């Protein structure tokens, strides 16, 4: 998902770390964020 946004075909370790950080921040702010993440 994040590699597609960056217009790259390969997913690097940084992409996974950014994804984890984004989800953890989402849990802190909104409880419904993971549901929205699925549709993004």
PDB file of N, CA, C and O in Angstrom:
ATOM      1  N   UNK A   1       0.845  -1.200   0.000  1.00  0.00           N
ATOM      2  CA  UNK A   1       0.000   0.000   0.000  1.00  0.00           C
ATOM      3  C   UNK A   1       0.879   1.250   0.000  1.00  0.00           C
ATOM      4  O   UNK A   1       0.647   2.186  -0.764  1.00  0.00           O
ATOM      5  N   UNK A   2       1.891   1.249   0.868  1.00  0.00           N
ATOM      6  CA  UNK A   2       2.741   2.429   0.956  1.00  0.00           C
ATOM      7  C   UNK A   2       3.709   2.511  -0.219  1.00  0.00           C
ATOM      8  O   UNK A   2       4.100   3.602  -0.635  1.00  0.00           O
ATOM      9  N   UNK A   3       4.091   1.353  -0.751  1.00  0.00           N
ATOM     10  CA  UNK A   3       4.978   1.362  -1.913  1.00  0.00           C
ATOM     11  C   UNK A   3       4.242   1.900  -3.132  1.00  0.00           C
ATOM     12  O   UNK A   3       4.844   2.545  -3.990  1.00  0.00           O
ATOM     13  N   UNK A   4       2.936   1.636  -3.209  1.00  0.00           N
ATOM     14  CA  UNK A   4       2.147   2.129  -4.336  1.00  0.00           C
ATOM     15  C   UNK A   4       2.055   3.649  -4.275  1.00  0.00           C
ATOM     16  O   UNK A   4       2.132   4.317  -5.306  1.00  0.00           O
ATOM     17  N   UNK A   5       1.893   4.196  -3.078  1.00  0.00           N
ATOM     18  CA  UNK A   5       1.808   5.650  -2.937  1.00  0.00           C
ATOM     19  C   UNK A   5       3.121   6.309  -3.328  1.00  0.00           C
ATOM     20  O   UNK A   5       3.131   7.424  -3.850  1.00  0.00           O
ATOM     21  N   UNK A   6       4.226   5.622  -3.075  1.00  0.00           N
ATOM     22  CA  UNK A   6       5.539   6.171  -3.407  1.00  0.00           C
ATOM     23  C   UNK A   6       5.918   5.889  -4.854  1.00  0.00           C
ATOM     24  O   UNK A   6       7.019   6.230  -5.286  1.00  0.00           O
ATOM     25  N   UNK A   7       5.000   5.262  -5.612  1.00  0.00           N
ATOM     26  CA  UNK A   7       5.216   4.932  -7.020  1.00  0.00           C
ATOM     27  C   UNK A   7       6.438   4.038  -7.203  1.00  0.00           C
ATOM     28  O   UNK A   7       7.228   4.241  -8.125  1.00  0.00           O
ATOM     29  N   UNK A   8       6.590   3.046  -6.322  1.00  0.00           N
ATOM     30  CA  UNK A   8       7.667   2.076  -6.452  1.00  0.00           C
ATOM     31  C   UNK A   8       7.078   0.683  -6.423  1.00  0.00           C
ATOM     32  O   UNK A   8       6.048   0.443  -5.793  1.00  0.00           O
ATOM     33  N   UNK A   9       7.744  -0.238  -7.114  1.00  0.00           N
ATOM     34  CA  UNK A   9       7.228  -1.605  -7.171  1.00  0.00           C
ATOM     35  C   UNK A   9       7.783  -2.466  -6.042  1.00  0.00           C
ATOM     36  O   UNK A   9       7.259  -3.544  -5.761  1.00  0.00           O
ATOM     37  N   UNK A  10       8.844  -1.986  -5.398  1.00  0.00           N
ATOM     38  CA  UNK A  10       9.436  -2.759  -4.310  1.00  0.00           C
ATOM     39  C   UNK A  10       9.121  -2.099  -2.977  1.00  0.00           C
ATOM     40  O   UNK A  10       9.038  -0.875  -2.883  1.00  0.00           O
ATOM     41  N   UNK A  11       8.948  -2.916  -1.955  1.00  0.00           N
ATOM     42  CA  UNK A  11       8.665  -2.401  -0.618  1.00  0.00           C
ATOM     43  C   UNK A  11       9.918  -2.543   0.231  1.00  0.00           C
ATOM     44  O   UNK A  11      10.446  -3.642   0.397  1.00  0.00           O
ATOM     45  N   UNK A  12      10.390  -1.422   0.769  1.00  0.00           N
ATOM     46  CA  UNK A  12      11.599  -1.453   1.583  1.00  0.00           C
ATOM     47  C   UNK A  12      11.245  -1.576   3.060  1.00  0.00           C
ATOM     48  O   UNK A  12      10.077  -1.510   3.443  1.00  0.00           O
ATOM     49  N   UNK A  13      12.268  -1.753   3.874  1.00  0.00           N
ATOM     50  CA  UNK A  13      12.037  -1.864   5.317  1.00  0.00           C
ATOM     51  C   UNK A  13      11.466  -0.565   5.862  1.00  0.00           C
ATOM     52  O   UNK A  13      10.679  -0.573   6.809  1.00  0.00           O
ATOM     53  N   UNK A  14      11.869   0.565   5.255  1.00  0.00           N
ATOM     54  CA  UNK A  14      11.365   1.863   5.701  1.00  0.00           C
ATOM     55  C   UNK A  14       9.859   1.953   5.498  1.00  0.00           C
ATOM     56  O   UNK A  14       9.157   2.554   6.311  1.00  0.00           O
ATOM     57  N   UNK A  15       9.357   1.359   4.418  1.00  0.00           N
ATOM     58  CA  UNK A  15       7.917   1.382   4.168  1.00  0.00           C
ATOM     59  C   UNK A  15       7.170   0.657   5.276  1.00  0.00           C
ATOM     60  O   UNK A  15       6.113   1.109   5.717  1.00  0.00           O
ATOM     61  N   UNK A  16       7.722  -0.479   5.730  1.00  0.00           N
ATOM     62  CA  UNK A  16       7.064  -1.224   6.804  1.00  0.00           C
ATOM     63  C   UNK A  16       7.104  -0.428   8.102  1.00  0.00           C
ATOM     64  O   UNK A  16       6.128  -0.401   8.851  1.00  0.00           O
ATOM     65  N   UNK A  17       8.240   0.222   8.366  1.00  0.00           N
ATOM     66  CA  UNK A  17       8.354   1.007   9.593  1.00  0.00           C
ATOM     67  C   UNK A  17       7.383   2.178   9.555  1.00  0.00           C
ATOM     68  O   UNK A  17       6.741   2.483  10.560  1.00  0.00           O
ATOM     69  N   UNK A  18       7.271   2.834   8.408  1.00  0.00           N
ATOM     70  CA  UNK A  18       6.324   3.942   8.284  1.00  0.00           C
ATOM     71  C   UNK A  18       4.904   3.452   8.467  1.00  0.00           C
ATOM     72  O   UNK A  18       4.084   4.137   9.077  1.00  0.00           O
ATOM     73  N   UNK A  19       4.603   2.274   7.946  1.00  0.00           N
ATOM     74  CA  UNK A  19       3.257   1.721   8.082  1.00  0.00           C
ATOM     75  C   UNK A  19       2.953   1.440   9.543  1.00  0.00           C
ATOM     76  O   UNK A  19       1.862   1.747  10.025  1.00  0.00           O
ATOM     77  N   UNK A  20       3.907   0.860  10.242  1.00  0.00           N
ATOM     78  CA  UNK A  20       3.692   0.555  11.663  1.00  0.00           C
ATOM     79  C   UNK A  20       3.510   1.839  12.459  1.00  0.00           C
ATOM     80  O   UNK A  20       2.630   1.925  13.315  1.00  0.00           O
ATOM     81  N   UNK A  21       4.342   2.835  12.175  1.00  0.00           N
ATOM     82  CA  UNK A  21       4.235   4.100  12.902  1.00  0.00           C
ATOM     83  C   UNK A  21       2.900   4.771  12.630  1.00  0.00           C
ATOM     84  O   UNK A  21       2.301   5.354  13.534  1.00  0.00           O
ATOM     85  N   UNK A  22       2.434   4.693  11.399  1.00  0.00           N
ATOM     86  CA  UNK A  22       1.173   5.331  11.043  1.00  0.00           C
ATOM     87  C   UNK A  22       0.006   4.651  11.754  1.00  0.00           C
ATOM     88  O   UNK A  22      -0.917   5.318  12.220  1.00  0.00           O
ATOM     89  N   UNK A  23       0.052   3.321  11.834  1.00  0.00           N
ATOM     90  CA  UNK A  23      -1.033   2.592  12.489  1.00  0.00           C
ATOM     91  C   UNK A  23      -1.029   2.854  13.989  1.00  0.00           C
ATOM     92  O   UNK A  23      -2.086   3.044  14.591  1.00  0.00           O
ATOM     93  N   UNK A  24       0.155   2.864  14.596  1.00  0.00           N
ATOM     94  CA  UNK A  24       0.221   3.082  16.040  1.00  0.00           C
ATOM     95  C   UNK A  24      -0.256   4.485  16.389  1.00  0.00           C
ATOM     96  O   UNK A  24      -0.940   4.673  17.395  1.00  0.00           O
ATOM     97  N   UNK A  25       0.097   5.467  15.574  1.00  0.00           N
ATOM     98  CA  UNK A  25      -0.385   6.827  15.819  1.00  0.00           C
ATOM     99  C   UNK A  25      -1.889   6.888  15.619  1.00  0.00           C
ATOM    100  O   UNK A  25      -2.587   7.617  16.324  1.00  0.00           O
ATOM    101  N   UNK A  26      -2.386   6.120  14.659  1.00  0.00           N
ATOM    102  CA  UNK A  26      -3.822   6.095  14.401  1.00  0.00           C
ATOM    103  C   UNK A  26      -4.578   5.524  15.581  1.00  0.00           C
ATOM    104  O   UNK A  26      -5.653   6.016  15.926  1.00  0.00           O
ATOM    105  N   UNK A  27      -4.030   4.488  16.208  1.00  0.00           N
ATOM    106  CA  UNK A  27      -4.705   3.895  17.363  1.00  0.00           C
ATOM    107  C   UNK A  27      -4.773   4.890  18.509  1.00  0.00           C
ATOM    108  O   UNK A  27      -5.747   4.904  19.262  1.00  0.00           O
ATOM    109  N   UNK A  28      -3.757   5.717  18.648  1.00  0.00           N
ATOM    110  CA  UNK A  28      -3.742   6.686  19.736  1.00  0.00           C
ATOM    111  C   UNK A  28      -4.775   7.782  19.507  1.00  0.00           C
ATOM    112  O   UNK A  28      -5.389   8.265  20.459  1.00  0.00           O
ATOM    113  N   UNK A  29      -4.970   8.175  18.258  1.00  0.00           N
ATOM    114  CA  UNK A  29      -5.887   9.277  17.973  1.00  0.00           C
ATOM    115  C   UNK A  29      -7.318   8.784  17.789  1.00  0.00           C
ATOM    116  O   UNK A  29      -8.233   9.255  18.464  1.00  0.00           O
ATOM    117  N   UNK A  30      -7.509   7.834  16.875  1.00  0.00           N
ATOM    118  CA  UNK A  30      -8.861   7.382  16.570  1.00  0.00           C
ATOM    119  C   UNK A  30      -8.957   5.873  16.697  1.00  0.00           C
ATOM    120  O   UNK A  30      -8.048   5.150  16.287  1.00  0.00           O
ATOM    121  N   UNK A  31     -10.046   5.401  17.257  1.00  0.00           N
ATOM    122  CA  UNK A  31     -10.236   3.959  17.390  1.00  0.00           C
ATOM    123  C   UNK A  31     -10.720   3.364  16.075  1.00  0.00           C
ATOM    124  O   UNK A  31     -10.583   2.160  15.857  1.00  0.00           O
ATOM    125  N   UNK A  32     -11.288   4.194  15.189  1.00  0.00           N
ATOM    126  CA  UNK A  32     -11.836   3.699  13.930  1.00  0.00           C
ATOM    127  C   UNK A  32     -10.829   3.832  12.787  1.00  0.00           C
ATOM    128  O   UNK A  32     -11.145   3.483  11.649  1.00  0.00           O
ATOM    129  N   UNK A  33      -9.638   4.325  13.066  1.00  0.00           N
ATOM    130  CA  UNK A  33      -8.640   4.532  12.018  1.00  0.00           C
ATOM    131  C   UNK A  33      -8.303   3.254  11.254  1.00  0.00           C
ATOM    132  O   UNK A  33      -8.220   3.296  10.026  1.00  0.00           O
ATOM    133  N   UNK A  34      -8.104   2.115  11.932  1.00  0.00           N
ATOM    134  CA  UNK A  34      -7.778   0.892  11.173  1.00  0.00           C
ATOM    135  C   UNK A  34      -8.842   0.534  10.147  1.00  0.00           C
ATOM    136  O   UNK A  34      -8.521  -0.020   9.095  1.00  0.00           O
ATOM    137  N   UNK A  35     -10.095   0.840  10.434  1.00  0.00           N
ATOM    138  CA  UNK A  35     -11.157   0.555   9.467  1.00  0.00           C
ATOM    139  C   UNK A  35     -10.988   1.429   8.229  1.00  0.00           C
ATOM    140  O   UNK A  35     -11.182   0.965   7.105  1.00  0.00           O
ATOM    141  N   UNK A  36     -10.625   2.699   8.437  1.00  0.00           N
ATOM    142  CA  UNK A  36     -10.413   3.586   7.300  1.00  0.00           C
ATOM    143  C   UNK A  36      -9.160   3.186   6.522  1.00  0.00           C
ATOM    144  O   UNK A  36      -9.120   3.325   5.299  1.00  0.00           O
ATOM    145  N   UNK A  37      -8.144   2.694   7.220  1.00  0.00           N
ATOM    146  CA  UNK A  37      -6.901   2.302   6.560  1.00  0.00           C
ATOM    147  C   UNK A  37      -7.151   1.199   5.538  1.00  0.00           C
ATOM    148  O   UNK A  37      -6.483   1.145   4.505  1.00  0.00           O
ATOM    149  N   UNK A  38      -8.103   0.327   5.819  1.00  0.00           N
ATOM    150  CA  UNK A  38      -8.381  -0.778   4.904  1.00  0.00           C
ATOM    151  C   UNK A  38      -8.882  -0.243   3.568  1.00  0.00           C
ATOM    152  O   UNK A  38      -8.563  -0.801   2.518  1.00  0.00           O
ATOM    153  N   UNK A  39      -9.654   0.819   3.599  1.00  0.00           N
ATOM    154  CA  UNK A  39     -10.233   1.342   2.362  1.00  0.00           C
ATOM    155  C   UNK A  39      -9.303   2.323   1.661  1.00  0.00           C
ATOM    156  O   UNK A  39      -9.565   2.724   0.527  1.00  0.00           O
ATOM    157  N   UNK A  40      -8.218   2.713   2.328  1.00  0.00           N
ATOM    158  CA  UNK A  40      -7.252   3.594   1.688  1.00  0.00           C
ATOM    159  C   UNK A  40      -6.200   2.754   0.990  1.00  0.00           C
ATOM    160  O   UNK A  40      -5.280   3.299   0.380  1.00  0.00           O
TER     161      UNK A  40
END
